[in-house]
Amino acid sequence: MRLTIRFCLLMLLTCAGAAKAGPWPREKGAVFLSFSGELDREGNSYTGLYGEYGMNARDTLGFELGHSSAGETSAMVWWQRALDKGTGADRITVSTGIGALRRDGALVPLAQIGGSWGRGWDSLPLLRTVRGGGWLAVDARLKIAAPMKDEDELATMAGQGGSLLSYLTPEMTAKIDATLGWHATGSMMLINQLRLEDRDDIGFSGKLATTLVRDLGGPAKGELGVVLPIWGEGDPAVKLGVWLAF
């Protein structure tokens, strides 16, 4: 019952999975916002706000704000630049970001670097004939945080299992997300994402996220999905969300 109530509250607030554009920069002056959240079966949750702004044809400025039920709040501003000229099949970008997180009253800095590669289905022999088309992307990120003051508490949590710990930022984490997206209809997308993560506290884990995104009218889209652990620590989770693009 408690889990059901918390899930409903998340639905009413914001909720969604990460809706990053990957290696495709925003057009100049274009804005994208994602109100985000995730809830697992143990009642652990994360809610957040993600945004992108197209500075020009090659540069995108973005931000991420988040809060977890484990008592952590974080903020990050990042910049992404396209390395390709936008004329070939491959899209390649690099990014860097800085921010901070607050946990147990302590404020510590964050830093992040990343890179992305992507292609549309029209350049992939096995997928170009699929009706509606889609995209394939791989995003890699390395995030580093300053040393925490709650190391003993985190070590105890790690020994008990990584469900709650996975909603806290470690001192170092490397992530690779492989995304296969399909425009199933003119108003609906199906997005499958393999999430691989190696953390310095609980080690390696892998998750599979499947999301359905549907037009809600105007600039809004709704998102509903599930996240299933396939390796390492973690529990099944649900995600909901609203995307806005204008």
PyMOL commands that set and color helices and strands:
alter all, ss='L'
color gray80, all
select helices_A, chain A and resi 2-13+121-123+151-160+165-167
alter helices_A, ss='H'
color red, helices_A
select strands_A, chain A and resi 31-40+45-54+59-68+72-82+91-103+106-120+134-145+172-185+188-199+203-217+220-231+237-245
alter strands_A, ss='S'
color yellow, strands_A
deselect
rebuild
show_as cartoon
